[in-house]
Amino acid sequence: MMLTAEQERDVVLDEIVRLMKKYRGTYEMTIRDKTQRTIEEERDASIWLVLLDELREMNEAP
């Protein structure tokens, strides 16, 4: 089943919100500049960046 653009955006936003709740803040506020990350934090940071890039691309699309 294909998702609509709105549904895709909702999925991305839901995942971003989940990470924000987990880390109690935005990517920039919490994990971006952390020098010592756990393996889980490294994974979450990578996923978070991809989600933020996807959201940015969706918002720039006509």
Secondary structure by P-SEA (a helix, b strand, c coil): ccccaaaaaaaaaaaaaaaaaaacccccccccccccccaaaaaaaaaaaaaaaaaaaaaacc
